Amino acid sequence: MITPSPQLDAATARHLSLLRTLGEPELSPYSRWQWLAWDASSRYLLSVQKQGGVSLRWWDLHAETAQPHAAKAIPGCVAAWFLPDSQRLLSVTVRGTLQTWSVADGRLLSTVETGGSISHASLSADGTRLLLVASVGRVLLWDLERRWLVWRKEDPWQVHGCALSSDGAFAAVGAAEDLQDAATRASVRLWDARTGRRIATRAFDARRTWAVAFTPSGDHLVAATSSGELLFLALPALDIARSLKAPASFALHLEFNPAGSLLAASPDTSAFAIIDVRDGQHVFGYSDLDDQQGSTANFSPDGRFVSWGLDDGKVGIWGVKPRPQELRLG
């Protein structure tokens, strides 16, 4: 069961607390990074552990148990998502293998090879297209329904993050351009997601762009640079509209709440922060002080919860505690 929680905004997010933990403690000698994702109904939650523990786990949050509903050992798993029907989930590996799984019973439903190495990926809102990138500068747009490559780009730069806009119009990557003497310069590339036509490129006074995310309104792309800034870039020209301070030194993952009023930022440290988009104030932050661990921070689609991976391999769900007289949801 999930404890009831009001919609999160700048006021309520200040009172977030840990409501529930999922999974069992797992000791690991490796640094741990968890990729988390919710299904559209906010009933299911998954975790990809990139080192240590079982690669892919997912939970039915209507169940009482903290044990995962299913768990799969997938070598080199990079990321996973629930598809819009909440009946299937999609996983992608570092070797470019795409697999779909039954959410209900964990059966493997399909396997497709994209033919290239993968470091980051982003799924379209309708679950039909997948943006795949390799750190060496390869960018692919894959059609999941037809199982074929729509377009491909190759450039001599390092890629650290990617995103597809919610309306399917844009594809973006954060990059580091190689300069002389082993130096790099942060930049962002923007394409027409349907055709692969380059729309804009913007460079910044930083060494790397670690993460990118589109605002839910579709007006801006946010870039997290190594200089500790969150740059709001107006679409499609990528002009800098405003800048906010990122948590710690830089953010490795960014995600907006459904309303677009809050931004969850996961830095290179074992922490996450919730930022008020209007004024840039950090309204909530949490850290378990374990420098060998990190995780994405993800808002539930109903806008009531935030998930984040804990240092022992468990997953935490944060929300606003109800008053004592309120009932628990089934």
C-alpha positions in Angstrom: 0.0 0.0 0.0 1.0 3.6 -0.5 0.4 6.2 2.2 -1.8 9.0 0.8 0.0 12.2 -0.1 -1.2 15.5 -1.5 0.0 16.9 -4.8 3.5 18.1 -4.6 4.2 21.8 -5.1 6.7 24.3 -3.7 4.8 24.5 -0.4 4.1 20.8 0.2 7.5 19.5 -1.1 9.1 21.2 1.9 7.5 18.6 4.1 8.5 15.5 2.2 9.4 12.5 4.3 10.3 8.8 3.6 7.0 6.9 3.6 8.1 3.5 2.4 11.1 1.4 1.4 11.2 -1.4 -1.2 13.5 -4.3 -1.5 16.0 -5.9 1.0 19.4 -4.6 1.9 22.1 -5.7 -0.5 25.8 -5.2 0.4 28.0 -4.5 -2.6 31.8 -3.8 -3.0 31.0 -1.7 -6.1 29.8 1.8 -6.5 26.0 1.6 -7.1 23.8 3.7 -9.4 20.0 3.0 -9.6 17.9 4.1 -12.5 14.2 4.4 -11.4 11.0 4.7 -13.4 7.2 4.7 -12.7 4.4 3.4 -14.8 1.7 5.8 -16.0 -0.8 4.8 -13.3 1.7 5.4 -10.5 1.1 1.8 -9.4 4.4 0.2 -10.5 7.9 1.2 -9.9 11.1 -0.3 -11.3 14.8 -0.1 -10.5 17.8 -0.8 -12.7 21.0 -1.4 -10.7 24.0 -0.8 -12.9 26.3 -2.5 -10.4 25.6 -4.8 -7.5 22.4 -6.7 -6.8 19.8 -7.9 -9.4 19.9 -5.8 -12.5 16.1 -5.2 -13.0 13.4 -5.3 -10.3 9.9 -3.9 -10.2 7.2 -3.6 -7.5 3.4 -3.5 -7.4 2.8 -0.7 -4.9 -0.7 -2.0 -4.2 0.9 -5.0 -2.5 1.8 -5.1 1.1 5.3 -6.6 0.7 8.6 -4.9 0.1 9.7 -7.8 -2.1 9.8 -7.1 -5.8 7.0 -8.3 -7.9 9.6 -9.6 -10.4 13.4 -9.5 -10.7 15.6 -10.2 -13.7 19.4 -10.5 -14.1 20.2 -8.7 -17.3 23.9 -8.2 -17.9 24.8 -4.6 -18.8 21.3 -3.2 -18.3 21.4 0.5 -18.8 17.8 1.7 -18.3 14.2 0.5 -18.4 10.7 2.0 -18.6 7.1 0.8 -18.3 5.4 1.1 -21.7 2.2 3.2 -21.7 -0.2 0.2 -21.3 1.5 -0.7 -18.0 1.4 -4.3 -19.2 4.9 -4.4 -20.6 8.2 -2.9 -19.7 11.2 -2.2 -22.0 14.9 -2.7 -21.0 18.0 -1.7 -22.9 21.6 -3.0 -22.4 25.0 -1.5 -23.0 25.3 -3.7 -26.1 22.1 -2.2 -27.6 19.8 -5.2 -26.8 16.1 -4.1 -26.4 13.8 -6.5 -24.5 10.2 -6.3 -23.5 8.9 -8.1 -20.4 5.4 -8.9 -19.1 4.8 -6.7 -16.0 2.3 -9.3 -14.6 4.6 -12.4 -14.6 8.0 -11.3 -15.7 8.0 -13.3 -19.0 10.3 -12.2 -21.8 8.1 -11.1 -24.7 10.6 -9.9 -27.3 14.3 -9.2 -28.1 15.7 -6.9 -30.7 19.4 -6.0 -31.4 20.1 -2.4 -32.4 23.7 -3.3 -33.4 25.6 -0.7 -31.3 26.8 0.1 -27.9 24.6 2.3 -25.6 25.4 4.6 -22.7 22.2 6.6 -22.3 18.6 6.3 -23.6 15.3 8.2 -23.6 11.8 6.8 -24.4 9.2 8.9 -26.1 6.0 9.7 -24.1 3.9 7.4 -26.4 6.3 4.5 -26.1 6.9 4.2 -29.8 10.5 5.6 -30.2 13.7 5.4 -28.3 16.6 7.8 -28.4 19.9 5.9 -28.0 23.3 7.4 -27.6 26.9 6.1 -27.1 29.5 8.1 -25.2 31.7 8.2 -28.3 29.2 10.5 -30.1 26.8 8.1 -31.8 23.1 9.1 -31.7 20.3 6.8 -32.9 16.5 7.2 -33.1 14.9 3.7 -33.0 11.3 2.9 -34.0 10.0 0.4 -31.5 6.9 -0.6 -33.4 8.6 -1.2 -36.7 11.9 -2.4 -35.1 14.1 -0.3 -37.3 16.5 2.6 -37.3 14.9 5.9 -38.2 18.1 8.0 -38.3 21.7 7.9 -37.0 24.3 10.6 -36.3 28.0 10.3 -35.8 30.1 13.1 -34.3 33.6 13.2 -32.6 32.4 14.3 -29.2 31.5 12.8 -25.9 27.8 12.4 -25.0 26.6 12.3 -21.4 22.8 12.5 -21.5 19.8 12.6 -23.9 16.1 13.5 -23.9 13.0 13.4 -26.2 10.4 16.2 -25.9 7.0 15.1 -24.7 5.4 16.1 -28.0 7.9 14.0 -30.0 9.2 17.0 -31.9 12.8 17.3 -30.5 15.7 15.1 -29.6 18.6 16.6 -27.6 21.9 15.4 -26.1 24.3 16.9 -23.7 27.9 16.8 -24.9 31.6 17.7 -24.4 33.5 18.9 -27.4 37.1 18.0 -27.5 39.5 21.0 -27.6 43.3 21.2 -27.5 45.4 19.9 -24.6 42.7 17.4 -23.5 40.3 20.1 -22.6 36.6 19.9 -23.4 33.7 22.4 -23.9 30.2 21.8 -22.8 27.5 21.9 -25.5 24.0 20.8 -26.4 22.7 19.4 -29.8 19.1 19.6 -30.9 17.5 17.7 -33.7 14.1 17.3 -35.3 13.2 14.0 -33.8 11.2 12.8 -36.8 13.7 13.5 -39.5 17.1 13.8 -37.8 17.7 17.3 -39.2 20.0 19.4 -36.9 18.1 22.4 -35.6 20.6 24.0 -33.2 23.9 23.7 -31.3 24.8 25.7 -28.3 28.2 25.8 -26.4 28.7 26.9 -22.8 31.4 28.1 -20.5 31.9 24.7 -18.9 33.6 21.5 -19.6 30.7 19.1 -19.9 26.9 19.0 -20.2 26.0 16.1 -17.9 22.2 15.9 -18.3 19.3 17.4 -20.4 15.6 17.5 -19.8 12.6 19.1 -21.6 10.1 21.1 -19.6 6.6 19.6 -19.6 5.3 22.8 -21.4 7.7 22.1 -24.3 9.1 25.7 -24.2 12.6 25.0 -22.9 15.3 22.5 -22.6 17.3 22.4 -19.4 21.0 21.6 -19.5 23.0 20.6 -16.3 26.6 21.6 -16.9 29.8 20.8 -15.0 30.0 24.5 -13.8 27.1 23.8 -11.5 24.4 25.5 -13.5 21.0 24.5 -14.7 20.5 26.4 -17.9 17.0 26.9 -19.3 17.3 27.1 -23.1 14.5 28.5 -25.2 13.4 26.2 -28.0 14.3 25.9 -30.8 17.2 28.3 -30.9 18.7 27.2 -27.5 19.2 30.8 -26.3 19.8 31.0 -22.6 16.6 32.2 -21.0 17.6 31.8 -17.3 20.0 30.0 -15.0 19.5 28.2 -11.7 22.0 26.7 -9.3 22.4 23.0 -9.4 22.9 20.9 -6.2 26.5 20.0 -5.3 28.9 20.3 -8.3 26.7 19.1 -11.1 23.5 17.1 -11.8 23.7 13.7 -13.5 19.9 13.4 -13.9 17.0 15.8 -14.2 13.2 15.3 -14.0 10.2 17.6 -13.8 7.0 16.9 -11.9 3.9 16.6 -14.2 3.0 20.3 -13.5 6.4 21.5 -14.4 6.7 23.5 -11.2 9.3 21.4 -9.5 12.6 19.9 -10.8 14.3 16.9 -9.2 18.0 16.9 -9.6 20.3 14.0 -8.8 23.9 15.2 -8.4 27.2 13.3 -8.5 26.9 12.8 -4.7 24.6 10.4 -2.8 21.8 12.9 -2.7 18.8 14.5 -4.5 17.3 17.9 -4.4 13.8 19.3 -5.3 14.0 22.8 -6.8 11.2 25.3 -7.2 11.4 26.2 -10.9 9.9 29.7 -10.3 12.6 31.1 -8.1 15.3 28.4 -8.1 15.0 27.7 -4.3 15.9 24.2 -3.2 12.8 23.3 -1.2 13.9 19.8 -0.2 17.1 17.7 -0.1 18.1 14.3 1.1 21.5 12.5 1.3 22.5 9.2 2.8 26.2 10.3 2.9 27.4 7.3 0.9 29.8 8.4 -1.8 29.7 5.0 -3.5 26.0 5.3 -4.4 23.7 7.4 -6.5 20.3 7.3 -8.1 17.8 9.1 -10.3 15.1 10.9 -8.4 11.7 10.5 -10.1 8.3 12.0 -9.6 5.3 9.7 -9.8 3.0 10.5 -12.7 0.2 11.5 -10.3 2.5 14.2 -8.9 2.3 12.9 -5.3 5.5 11.0 -4.7 9.3 11.1 -5.3 11.4 7.9 -5.6 15.1 7.6 -5.0 17.5 4.7 -4.6 19.1 4.1 -1.2 22.7 3.2 -0.5 21.9 -0.4 0.5 20.1 -1.2 -2.8 16.6 -0.5 -1.5 14.3 2.1 -3.1 12.7 4.8 -1.1 9.4 6.6 -1.7 8.9 10.1 -0.3 5.7 12.0 0.1 3.9 14.2 2.6 2.6 12.3 5.6 -1.2 12.4 6.1 -2.9 13.5 9.2 -3.5 10.6 11.7 -7.2 10.4 10.9 -6.6 9.8 7.2 -6.9 6.3 5.9 -4.2 4.4 4.0 -4.8 3.6 0.4 -5.2 0.1 -0.8 
